[in-house]
Amino acid sequence: MEIFKEMEKDDYEQLIFCQDESVGLKAIICIHNTILGPAAGGARIYPYSTEEEAIIDVLRLAKGMTYKASVAGLDFGGGKAVIIGDPKDKSEALLRTFGKFIDTLGGKYIMAIDVGMTTEDVEIIRRETKHMVCLPKNLGGSGDPSPVTAFGVNWGLKACLEEVFGSISVKGKTIAIQGIAGKVGKSLAQLLAKEGAILFGSDANQKAALEIGQELSATIVNPGVMPDKTYDFNQDEIYDVECDIFSPNAMGGILRDETIPRLRCKIIAGGANNQLLQPRHGDMLYRLGILYAPDYVINAGGIINASHERDPGGYAEARALADAKKIYDQIKKVIEISKRDNIPTHLAADRMAEERIHQATLRKKLVV
């Protein structure tokens, strides 16, 4: 893998490798673009099979954060961090060492929560750096962003329903949730069940998924766990469920050549990042007549929530939820551009994000 060539493709600013063998830390921090403000984005802990896989993931995630913050109207750039390892193996020493690396960047990267990370972990990292959000609410922070991410997804999903079915109501609509036992997936499932949706779900944690299924009267399907206990997204039976909405809420890259032909839905709307394996897969969905809610638009509730932690008066949940609800309007705008210009929704969203970044770049040049 030629790293500089990968960075040049989308004009990344920095890729920082961090390691400390004594605590078992192998981490990568990626800063994509800081024209709108400091790079903000979650840190995830995940057992990547190769270092190249981790690099590709952090690059894709960081760029997604730039676009997410831009469309949401936040004064943040895009960044992301990954720690290579199993979340079960994290220790105080590893987290504090990671915090020290973040601190060396002097606020250019603001860390939030992602897969494998908790508010308790943030509390530990906070001992080494102030450049972070998602502190526990009892410490004046915004807490776990997952419920607000789900809240925003629910409103974005309603915008899609209105476009396709003429009503924002989910009552009686069949929704297939991939990652139903994850933090966002479970919160979203609870919201949808309360509103009368008919739910199907899958998750690598089959036991937890079955428990949620019982709690919410959701049908749980085989998630594609192989005999060696690894999770194969391609084998997940959730793609084959006949439904109104397919909602990806696990890992990214699941909308690909092998899975898209299996989909039996009218809408795709979920909280996972980087759902399209490649941009051309958004083109495929468009040709098939499936309305795709671009992930970085619909799942912006988490970063919107965390951004309010930095308000002059401190975090207020009511303000955060009011802003996250505006995701409905952003998805409506994406759909409007898509229809007006006859382009797929992922390209319409890119235009929205890139226009704000372009204007900020021009202003900066004028100042210089």
Phi, psi and omega in degrees: 000127178266100190297316181296325177295321177296319180291324181292331183304316182238023172056054176286146180274312184213149171225113188248125178261130184234131178213146173211101185299328184296334179246002178077026182268126168227109185224156177227130175247128181242128174247113184276304187205134181239023183295328180268348182153185180300147181288121180243143178172156184290159170253131179242148175247119186210140181278071179302142182285333178219160176294324179298320178299319180293319180296313180299318181296313183292327176296311181297318182293319181295316177298319178301325179291324176301312182291323180298311180295323181297308181296325181284353179077023181270151178270056178230151167265195184244130175211167179199159176221145174231139172248123182278114180159173179274129179305333180292340184263001182292149182226167176300319181297318179296314183294320180291324177295319177299319178300322178296321178295318178300320183295331180295341181276356172062028179095000177292334176238127177253116185275139173233188183266141172219197184307132175084000183243147181233170177295330176294323177295319179299321179299323178290313181299327182300339178292342184248344181205148175263357186272071184197162175227182182075029172296155177303149183297329180289351175253013178089008181268186182267351178075197180295124182283349188303314180299324179284327172301313179297319178302315179293320177300319180300320179287324175294322178298322179296323177298321178292318178300318180297321179293318187272321186246353178083009180209147179276355185290136175264357183301125180081354179277141180268125184232125181258117186252113174274127185086039186291342179263358177284171185296316179285315182302317180292315179299319179294316180300320179296318178297315183292320179297320180297330181267004173094018178284155174263118191251140165241154181205159173213157178195147177301329175271085186297322181298311179296322180297318180296323178295318178293321178302319179292320181295321187250009183057041179260145176275123182258129181251168181297125184276356180090032176280126185276169180305329179273011176073010173277158184255119179254106182303325183295335182268358181296123183284354181296333179296333186270358182286128175286119187208169174278321182228131169259126186238100179282124181224027179244233181274172184271180176070023186268346176266101190214181183305321186282333187258326184302317179297341181276342185295139180231053185229170176254339185222144169239120183208110182204175187267355181293150175274150172050052184294325178282127177296319177219156180306327182297339179287335171293324176297319180300314181298320180298315180295329180279353180079021177265125180281116181256123175274109184309130190302317186287348174273311187285335184258021184283356182303324182295312181287329174298314179300312182294327181297330180289346175296336183261008176298147180306323181269005182090173185290135174225118185300321182301318179294318181297316180293323178298320179287322179295328178296336180292351175301329174306312181293323180293319178294321176300320180293319177301314180297319180299314179295318179301314181289319182295317186259001181055050178231157177298156183295329180293328177285326177297318178295319178301320179299318179299313182294314185291330179295317180293320178295319180297315180296321178294323178295317178297318179298320180296319180295324180293321179294317180295000000 
